[in-house]
Amino acid sequence: MRVGQVSFIVFISKIVGSAIGFLATLYFARVLGAEVYGFYALVLSILAWLEFGSKIGINSAVTKRLSEDTERGEHLTAGILMMGGTTALATVLLFSFREQVNAYVGREVAVVLIPLLIIVMMYTVIEATLEGQRDVHLSGMLSTVKIAVRSLIQIALVLLGFQLIGLLGGYILGGLFFVLFSLFFVSVSPSIPTMWHFRSLYDYAKFAWLGKLESRSFNDVDIILLGFFVSPALVGIYAIAWSLSQFLSVFGSAVRKTMFPEISRESARDEDKHVSQLITDSLAFGGLIVIPGVVGGSLLADRLLLLYGDEFVEGAAVLGILILSVLLRGYHKQLTNGLNATDRPQISFRINIVVVIANIGLNIVLVMAYGILGAAIATALSAFIGMVLGYISLRQFIQFELPIGELSRQISAAVLMGILVYGAEGVLQAAPIALGNTVIVVSLVCLGAGAYFTALLVISTRFRRVVTDNLPENIRQISG
């Protein structure tokens, strides 16, 4: 299967999963309101940090070692034992500080966080194994199943009146289903490891963990800090804006997940020319969806947030900045992905130290000064720093081409799309028949997407070639 086809499958899986999550979040925000959703966002942020502390880069090390096709069973068993031990330690700490956790969130949630963490760590092992097997497309599709099942269970429990506990209980049950179902697709059989296998994972994880810390700080440090300085309702508004911005990151994430095992394998074979081309391709198409998202999301921020309810419109300015931060960080992650896949996690380690410190420092200062808007600005600035450092560092080791032409064409198509969407919004607003906000949003999003990809197909030979090359064989023959 071609890399482009795998990326597309992963992208479709992620977009379907994100769409399901979007609809579920829309329902929760409308039914439960910003305050309850704010409590939920705080719990998930704490869970994310507990998960990070339990993984500490071991899952990335498992994926890396399994992708190298040497002693896979031994590496898998070593990874399971290492993450099992760290998870046990995290649960002990969580139980010991349960009163502080409950006081911070404002609800009795510590006891629920323990099974949440255990379930999350179980499917972390499975996802790392599937990606190490180079079954990235399968991992993506199973992740969509997980989100769908979880969302359905959560909706059912909320309908029964369980509110916050319903959201958390659905998260646990959906994760348990994913674990049991996904085990059927794991082909690596555990084997008894030696100390060398533990050391091999440790040697990679000791640098890779900071990349995960950077991800956690990008995703959650702003929400964690907002929990200290603003009301749960404002946390909920920010979390909704954040979830919308993340919806646009799915294709870049799909490209990154697909490229990692491919770059890793080519690097292990000393195929530097192929590695350079793969990195260039990842940069050329990593922002394919987010670039028009910056334009469209900024133009339609008020209308998009109004879908969740009137109180969420307060986050319109935040949404535009967060989408920009997703774009910048997407390129940062593509670059450090190249460093990690070529077995240079120590370089990513140093970059991520700077990014984490900048993100935390900027968030503390700007959240105190400007609230949720300051959190968004801090996130964007730290993402920019990471992108610049990632480019400078990777160029020292791999002479890849920066796809300026392709990026320029994507920006041009996005600008044309923005002009069309801006004009169409005025026409729809002035229509003789009153149209609801939902109808207008859906119409403008569809119009914008169609305009952007049509323009890109016209002006980008490279994009046309990639689309054609990754079509099924029978369709290529017909189109050719």
N, C-alpha and C positions, 0 to 999 in steps of 0.2 A: 504494500500500500504506500502511495506517495506521501511525502511529508505534508504537502498542501492538502491532500485529502484527509489525512489524520487531523490537521489543524482545523479543517472545516467541520469534521465530525465533532471534535471537541468543542468548537465554537457553537455549533447548533445545539449540542447537549447543554452547554452552559447558558445559552440564550433562552432555551426552553425552561431550564431550571430557574434562571433569573426572572423570567416572565411569571412563572408560578409563584416564586417568592414575592414578586412585585404585587401580584393580585392579592396574595395572602396578607401582605403588609398593608395594602390599601384597605382591606376589610378590617384588620385589627385597629388601624388608626381611626377609621370612621366609627367603629363600634365602641372601642375602649378609650379613645381620646389620647392626647399628647402625654398626659401625666403617666398613665399606666404603661404606655409604650416606652416612656422614658425610664421607668423602673426596669422594664424588660431589657432595654439597651444597656443599662448599667450592669445587669446580671451577666449578659453575654460578653461584655467587656472584661469583667472579672474572670469569667470562664476562659476567655481567650488568653489572658495572662497566665492563668494556671496551666493551660494547655501548652503554652510556650515554655514555661518552666519545666514541664514534664518531657517535652520533646528535646529541648536544647540542641537542635540540629541533628539529632540521631535519625529522624525520618529522612532527612535529605541525604545523610550518609548511606542509609539503606538503599535508597533509590540509585545513588551513584554507584555503589559497589555491585548491586544486582545488574545494572546496565552494562557493566564491564564483562559479564558472562563468566566470571571465575568464582567458584566455591559459593554459589548463591545461597544454598540451603544453610550453610554455616553462618553466613553474614545475616541472614534473616533471623535465625534463632538468637544470635547475639543481640540484634537490634530489639527483638521482643523482650528479652531479659533486661536489657538496659532501660528501655522505656517503662517496663513494668515496675522496676525499682524506683524510678523517679516519680512515677504516678503515685505509688504507695506513699512516698515521702510528702508529696503535695497534698494528698488527702488528709494525712496526719496534721499538717500545718493548717489546712482549712478548718478542720474540726477544732483545733486548739484556739483559733482566732474567730470562731463563729460569731461571737457577740459583736466584735468590731465590724465584721462583714455585714451583719444585719443592720447595725446602726448606720453604716455608710449608705446602704441602699435605701433604708427606710422601710424595709419589709423583712419578714422571716424567710430568708432564702438560702441560708448557708447549708442546711441539711439537703436541699435539692441540688446544690452545686456538686456534691460528692458523686452521685450517680451520673450527673451530666458529664463530669470530667472523665470518668471511667469509660463511658460510651464513646466520647469523642476520641480518646486515646486508642480505643480498639479500632475504630474505622480509620484513624490516622495510619496505623500499621498496614492496614489493607490497601489504602490508597498508595502508600509508598511502595508496596510490593508490586501492585499492578503497573505503576509507572516505571519501576525498575525492570519489569518484564517487557517493557516497551508496548504495553497495552494501554497507552494513554487515552485512546479513544474509548476504550471500554471503561476505564476509570471515570471519564467524563460522563458517559451515559448512566453509569450506576449512581453517580453523584446527583444527577437529575432525578432519578427514581427516589433517592433519599429525600431530596427537597420536597418532591410531590407528596410522598407519604407523610412526611413530617407536617407539611402545611395542612393536609386534609385532617389529620388527627388534631392539630391545634384548633382548626376552625370548628371541628365537632365539639371539642371541649369548651371553647368559648361560647358556642351556641347553648351549651348546657349550663352556662353561667359561671364558669370557673375562673375567668379573667386571667390574671397573671399566672396563677398556678396551672391553668389550662395551657398557656403558652409554653411554660417550662416542662410540663408533663408530656406535651406533644413532641417537644424536642427530644426528650429521652426515648420515647417509644419509636419515633421515626428513625433515630440513630440505631436503636437495637435491631429494627427490621433490616436496615442497610447492612449491618455487620453480618447477620445470619445469611442474608441473600448473597452478599458479595463473596463469601467464603467459597462458593462453588466455582469461582472464576480464577482463584489463585492456583497457579501451576507449579510454583516453587515449593518443594517439600522441605520442611525443617530438617536440619542435620546438627549433630553435636559439634559445637564450635570449640576452638582452642583460644588461648589468650591472644594469639595473633589476630584473630578475627575481631575481638573486642578492641584491640589496639588500632586495627585498620579503620573501624568505624569512628573511634575516638579521634584519630588523626585528622579525619575529614570534618567531623562534627564540631571540633573545638574552634574551627573558624566559621563553619556554616551557620552556627547558632546565632551569630550576631546579625546575619542576613534576616533570620526569622525575627530577631528582636526589632530590626528596622521595620519589618512588615507589621509587627504588632504595634510599634509606636506610631506608624503611619495610620493604622486602622483604628486604634483604640485609645491612644494617650490623650487625644483631645476630649473624647467622651469621659474618660476617667477624671480628668481635671475639671471639666464642666460640672461633674457631679459634686465638686466641692464649692463651686462659685456661683452656679445658677440653679434655678428651680428645675424639678423633674420635667415640667412641661417644656421648658426650653431645651433640655437634653433630648426630649422626644422629637422636637422640631428639627434639631440638628441631625439626629439619627436618621430621620426620614430623608433629609436632603442628602446625607451621606449614602444612604442605600440607593437613591436614584443615581447618584454619580457613579457608584460601583457597578450599576447595571451596564454602563458603557465600557467597562474594563474587561469584559469577558473574552473578547476576541484576542486582545493582547495577551491575556493570561493563557488562552488556548495555544497561541503561537509559542509562548515561552515554555509551556509544559511539553509541547511536541518537540521543540528544538533541543531541549536539554539532553535527552538520551542520544539524539542523533549527533549533536556536537561532541558529546562525551565519547561516543564510539569512534568518530573520525579523528578526534584528538589522540585517543589511545593508539590509533594506527599511524600517527604522525602525518595525517593528510591535511596539512596546513591550508592548502588552497581551498579544499572543501569546507573547512572550518570557517575561513574568511567569508566564503559565499553564504554560508548558513547565517552568519551573524549579520551580514548586509541585508539578507532577506528578512530577518526578524525585525530589523529597524525599519525596513521599507514598508512593512505591513502591520507592525505592532500598533500603530496609531490609526489604522484604517477606519475604525468606528468612532474613536474618541475625538478625532479632529473635527468631523461635522457635529459631534455631540457638544463640543465647546460652543460652536456657533448657535446651533439650535437650542441647546439647553439655556443659554443666556437670553435668547429672544423669548423663550416660552416658559421661563422659570416660574412666573406668577401662576400661569395656567396649570403647569404640571403639579405644583404644590397644592393648588386649589382642589385638585382631585381628592386629596386626603382630608380636606376640611378647611374652613376659613382660617383657623388658628395657625395653620402650617404655612400660610403665605408669608409670614414674617421671615421665613428662611430663604426668600428668593435670591438675595444678593449672595448668601452663603452658598447656594447651589451652584451658581456660575463659577465661583472661585474653586469649589471642590472639584468640579469637572475639569478645570484647568490643571489642578494638582494631580488628578488621575492621569492626564495626558503626560505630564512631566515625569511622574513616577513610573509610568509604563516604559518610557525609554530608559530610565535609570535601571529598571529591573531587567530589561532586555540586555543591557550592557553587563551588569553583574552576573546575569545568567551565563553569559559567555565566559566570564572569568571562572565561575564555579564549575562549569562543564568541562573546561580545559584544566581542571585540577589546580586552580589557583585561588582557593577559598580564602587564603590569608590576605589577598589583596582586597577582596570584597569585605573582609573583616575590618580592615582599616577604613575603608570608605564608609561602612555602616556605623562605625564608631562616631565619625564626624556627623553623619546624618541623624543618628539617634540623639546625640547631644544637642544638635541644632534644633531638632523637632521639639524635644522636651523644653529646652530653654525658651525658644520662641513662643511655645504654647503657654508657658507659665506667664510670661510678660504680656502677651497679647490677649490672652483670655481674661486676665485681671483688668486690662484696660478696655477691651472692646467686646467681651462676652463671646457669643457664638461666631460673630464675624471675625474676631481676632483668632479664634481657633482655626477657621478656614484659611486665613492668610498665612498663619504659621505653617500649616500643612503644605500649602503651595510653595512657600519659600524653601522648606526643607527638601521637598521633592526636586526643586530646581538645583539645589546644591548637590544632591545625589546624582542627578543626570550629568552634570558637568564633571564631577569627579570620576564617574563610571567611564565616560568617554575618554578622558585623559589617561586613565589607568589601562584600559583595554588596548588602546592604540600603542602602548609601550611594548606589548607582547604579540599582537596580531595586527597585521596591516590590512584591515578591512576597508571597503569603500563606504563612505557616508552617502546614502542615497538622497542627495539634495534634490535632484530632479523629480523623483517620485514623490517626495514629501511636498514639494512645491505644487505639483499637480493635485495632490489631495487637498491642500489648502485652497487652491483656486476653485476646485469643485465645491468645497464647503462654503466658500464666499458666495458663489453663484446660487447655491442652495439657500443660503441665508437671505439673499435679496428676494428670491421667489417666495420664501416662507413669510417674510415681513409683509410683502405686498398682499399675499393671499390672506393673511390674518385680518388685514384691514377690510378686504372684500367680504370675508365671512362675518365679521363683526357688524358690517353694515347691511347684511342680507335682509330682505324684506320679511323673511320668516325667521323668528328668533331661534337661534341655535344654542343648545346647551354647551357648557364648557367642555364636557367629555367629547361631544361630537366634533367640536372645533379642534381639540388637542389631537384626537385620533386622525382626523383629516389632514392636519398640518404635518404630523409625524410621518404619515404615509407619503404625502406629497414630497416632503423634504428628503426622505430616504430614496424615493424613486428618482428625484432630480439629481441627488448626489452621485448615485451609482451610474446613472445614465451619462452624466457629464464625465465621470471618471473613465468609463468605458470608451468614450469618444476621444479623450485627450491623452490617455495613458496606454501606450503599447504594451508596457510591462504588465499592467493589470489585466489587459485582455489576454495576454499570453498565459498568465497564471491561471485565470479562470478557465481558459480552453484546455490547458494541460491537465487540469484536475477534474475535468468532466469525466463521467463514465465513458468507456471505450465506444459503446454503441452511439452515444449522443455526439461524441467527437467526430465519428465517421459521418453522421448526418450533417453536422454543422460544417465539416470540412468539405 
